[in-house]
Amino acid sequence: MDLWEIENRLTEEGYGRICGVDEAGRGPLAGPVYAAAVILPRGILIEGLNDSKKLSEAKREVLYEQIVSDALTWGVASASVEEIEEYNILGATMLAMNRAIALLDPVPELAIIDGNRNNGIRMNSRCIVKGDAKCASIAAASILAKVSRDRYMLEMSREYPQYAFEKHKGYGTALHYEMIRKYGPSPIHRPSFLRKMH
């Protein structure tokens, strides 16, 4: 799979700077949702670049450092638990994506968004389903978003050690549910996500 194929096609359509955008943390029960936007130099080959979900934590950390040093420009932003509650997770994801895109300098001409939703993105954009496995810049964004969120959840594990955030990063694992039942929710849990708990 040529990770530059889609972006090359878009360049042929006349788009100059194209940024890839992806999120991390749409599904967890705790913590903010993160998004990253990245413009990579055209055609750059970053060894091992792939959808962040297919990579080990150690490999993601290595790639994170390489992406931030090689990218033309990049931005990482988040939307808080309060914003997730106010706008729902999709609305909060779009907020985080817009914030990440706004950090880019130079400004992109087109944003390619992982997934099938881009309503709410404030600039010219296209959706690429499974874009994190098909497009170099979306794969890069998926790694920046995931690593940034994981680092935040590690910090939170020191603040709220009883929930073992370092193990599950806020996702709904058996251990996490057990800790919520035992200690009740923390200030960084998402109330609307806990309603489904039995």
Secondary structure, 3 states (H helix, E strand, C coil): CCCCHHHHHHHHCCCCCEEEEEEECCCCCECCEEEEEEECCCCCCCCCCCCHHHCCHHHHHHHHHHHHHHCCEEEEEEECHHHHHHHHHHHHHHHHHHHHHHCCCCCCCEEEEECCCCCCCCCCEEEECCHHHCCHHHHHHHHHHHHHHHHHHHHHHHHCHHHCHHHHCCCCCHHHHHHHHHHCCCCCECHHHHCCCC
